[in-house]
Amino acid sequence: MPAKLTRQDKLDICKSYREAKSKDAQIGIMSDLYLVTREEIRQILMDGGEIKKPRTRREPVKPKQEAAKEQPKPTEEKSRPGRLMQEMILQAQDLLKTTENEIEKLQRELREAEQDKKDLETFLKSFGEEAG
């Protein structure tokens, strides 16, 4: 059963690949590190825009002039900075949710500690009354 990779794992894979001197070796390293196949790593890199989708055998190689004519305009396609911005927003939202959950947990612990303090004060008052 393949490991479930988080969005952060996928971003780290793309960053690690981008910074690697030996790209092919890095794919193998990440495959071992994240316990997934090399093909899964390649798919993550394709989804992240780090590597191009391999051509099928049926797809002919186009001359550069024809390929340039068919390139979509930057406004027509989702730009890489736009994708990165969306990923950053999602990461910030995840961090905010985690922080909110942590704050709620701490608030519960504080309420419990305050109740423990009240109980202790009540006990000490009753103990003091018995001694006096």
Secondary structure, DSSP 8 states (H G I E B T S, - for coil): ------HHHHHHHHHHHHH-SSHHHHHHHHHHHHT--HHHHHHHHHHTTSS-----TTS----HHHHHHHS--TTTS--HHHHHHHHHHHHHHHHHHHHHHHHHHHHHHHHHHHHHHHHHHHHHHHHHHHH-
